[in-house]
Amino acid sequence: MLASRDRNRRAAMVMVGVLAERHPEHVVLSNGVKIAVAEGLLPEGAEFGRSLTITYTTDGDEKRAEDIQLVPDWLTDWMDEHGHELPDVKPPRAQESARSTSRVA
């Protein structure tokens, strides 16, 4: 009897990740991990790009969130408090190598 109870018991694990997608039944982190989330479990302020600490269990290949907490974002909070905004930064253009643009005469 004890062995069957131990098999059904799931160990909780913790993962920290960045929210990339939010769906009614699950979230996807920036590393591609999909975690099932019960309605109402995602905390207020869980916006795309926000870091989350997720306590979860596994059921076969499926991960199920037991608890989700926002990771304190001290830099963003400080900027909000002091009236600063994050600048819009455009990624640098890819540069072609000198070899690919030069011609041999």
matplotlib code that plots the C-alpha trace (Angstrom):
import matplotlib.pyplot as plt

x = [0.0, 2.8, 4.5, 1.4, 1.0, 4.6, 4.2, 1.2, 3.0, 4.6, 7.6, 7.2, 9.9, 10.7, 11.5, 12.3, 11.5, 10.4, 6.8, 6.6, 3.0, -0.2, -3.1, -6.3, -4.9, -1.2, 1.8, 4.9, 8.3, 11.0, 12.9, 9.9, 8.7, 4.9, 3.3, -0.4, -2.0, -5.3, -7.7, -6.8, -3.3, -1.4, -0.8, -1.8, 1.2, 2.3, 3.0, 4.9, 8.7, 8.1, 10.2, 8.2, 9.0, 6.8, 6.4, 5.1, 4.5, 4.8, 2.2, 3.9, 5.3, 3.0, 4.1, 1.3, 1.7, 1.0, 2.1, 3.3, 5.1, 6.5, 10.2, 10.9, 12.0, 13.9, 15.2, 11.8, 10.2, 12.8, 12.4, 8.6, 8.9, 11.3, 9.4, 11.8, 10.9, 12.9, 14.3, 13.1, 16.3, 16.5, 18.8, 21.9, 21.7, 23.6, 26.9, 28.1, 31.7, 34.2, 34.9, 31.3, 31.1, 34.5, 35.0, 38.1, 39.3]
y = [0.0, 2.4, 1.8, 2.7, 5.9, 6.9, 6.3, 8.6, 11.4, 13.9, 16.0, 19.7, 21.4, 25.1, 26.8, 30.5, 31.7, 34.6, 34.6, 34.4, 33.2, 33.2, 30.9, 30.0, 26.6, 27.1, 29.4, 29.1, 30.4, 31.9, 28.7, 26.9, 25.1, 24.7, 24.6, 24.0, 26.7, 26.6, 29.6, 32.4, 31.1, 33.6, 36.6, 40.1, 41.8, 38.7, 40.5, 39.2, 39.4, 39.3, 36.8, 34.2, 31.6, 28.6, 25.7, 22.8, 19.0, 16.7, 14.2, 12.1, 14.7, 17.5, 20.1, 21.6, 24.8, 24.7, 28.3, 31.2, 34.2, 37.3, 37.7, 41.1, 43.3, 46.0, 47.9, 48.2, 49.1, 51.8, 53.3, 53.4, 55.1, 57.7, 58.4, 56.8, 54.6, 51.9, 53.2, 51.7, 50.1, 48.7, 45.7, 46.4, 45.5, 42.4, 43.2, 41.4, 40.2, 42.1, 38.9, 38.5, 42.1, 42.4, 41.4, 39.9, 41.5]
z = [0.0, 0.9, -2.5, -4.5, -2.5, -3.2, -6.9, -7.0, -5.0, -7.3, -6.3, -6.8, -8.9, -9.4, -12.7, -13.4, -16.9, -19.0, -20.2, -24.0, -24.6, -22.5, -23.4, -21.4, -20.4, -20.5, -20.7, -22.8, -21.5, -23.7, -23.6, -25.2, -22.1, -22.0, -18.5, -17.9, -15.7, -13.9, -14.4, -12.0, -11.1, -13.2, -11.0, -12.0, -13.7, -15.5, -18.8, -21.8, -21.1, -17.3, -15.3, -13.3, -10.7, -11.3, -8.9, -10.8, -10.9, -13.8, -15.0, -17.7, -20.1, -19.0, -16.5, -14.3, -12.4, -8.7, -7.9, -10.0, -8.5, -10.3, -10.0, -8.5, -11.4, -9.4, -12.4, -14.1, -10.8, -10.1, -13.6, -13.1, -9.7, -11.2, -14.4, -16.7, -19.7, -21.4, -24.7, -27.9, -29.1, -32.6, -33.1, -35.2, -38.8, -39.8, -41.4, -44.4, -44.2, -46.4, -48.3, -49.4, -50.8, -52.4, -56.1, -57.5, -60.7]

ax = plt.figure().add_subplot(projection="3d")
ax.plot(x, y, z, "-o")
ax.set_aspect("equal")
plt.show()
